[in-house]
Every structure is written in C-alpha cells, then in structure tokens.
C-alpha cells in the first residue's frame, strides 16, 4: 500500500483510490453498524423539530459515498426537487447513483472536494454530510463551504466519528484527526450556522459517531 500523504491534493487523490478499491465493502459494513437506520431516525427527529424541518427540496450530500444518508433523506420525504451528491470516489458515486435510482430518484452527482463545491451560493434546501470531516485536519473550510451552498433557513447536518470511538483499524489506515465536539460546534457557529446542536445517533452507530445540526 502506498504511504499516506499528509494533506492537500495528494491526500485527496490517495483517499479516492482507497475508497475506489473498497467501494464494495461499505454498504455491508455500515449496515452492520446500523448507520442506515440511525440516519433515518436522525432525520425523522429533525422533521419533528419545527425550526429544523426539512423542506421537500434539493438535498446535497457531501461525501455521498454509497448513498446511505441520501437514501435516508429521500425516505424521510426530502430531496423531492433533486438529490445532489459529491464524492472523491467514482466507484462510490456509481453505487450511490444505483442506490438512489432504486428509490425512484434521479440523482445529480459529481466528483468534487467538499472544500470547493461546484454549486452556487444558497442553492440547496438542505446539506448533509457523514464521516467526511474525519478526513480533514482542519474542518472549518469545509463547514464554511457547506454553509455557503445552503439557502437561508436551510439545515446542515453533519455526522462525525466520536473522538474515543473503538475504530483502531481505520485510524491506523486513514490517520484521520479526532475533532472534539466543542470545536466542531464552534466551527459551525463561525460559519454562520444557528441553533447548533449535538445529537446522539441510535443503535450501534451511536458508539462510533455523533451528529451536529444547525441552520443557515
């Protein structure tokens, strides 16, 4: 295996290669850890919160992977005007396209970095992103970019790995940093997001990850 680049375009290319090579793996792995169900329940809880209600509009999934989070958004009644997604891995984008197609959606997917989204300002009704900030030494630029493309009043939902999650093999492979929840809350607030909250996931997924929600 090639050495892990520390940062920048080289690391992005390295990550794309790793996820292309393991694209077949993530569906079964994340389902086994109940992430699909946890995403659905998280979005259902947001639907019950008046200030965080998700309109049936355009939903952007940053780091869409195999499409589990976007699938949950569609099942929750969102993404009726379009399911959009970006990822570094072409093979994961292909899997996401197939998954969302089975839900009756016509996804608009692109290969892009979450720190430089090919989307106009305030162009999305909701922005979601799961297990992406884990790969960034400084998540603030990505959070600012997610906030930029969300329309006023839209919600932004982030899922990250817990600092003390029992995932040593992945830490050794990816060497990703551990972001403290307080730091992520401050970064979201600095990006202009309001009503920022930390939310627990459900099932086995809650052992490994935590969610953050806020509105533009």
Secondary structure, DSSP 8 states (H G I E B T S, - for coil): ------SHHHHHHHHHHHHHHTHHHHHHHHHHTTHHHHHHHHHHHHHHSGGG---SSEEEEET-TTSHHHHHHHHTT--TTEEEEEES-HHHHHHHHHHHHHTT---EEEE--TTS-SS-TT-EEEEEEES-GGG-S--HHHHHHHHHHEEEEEEEEEEEE-TT-S-HHHHHHH------HHHHHHHHHHTT-EEEEEEE--TTHHHHEEEEEEE-
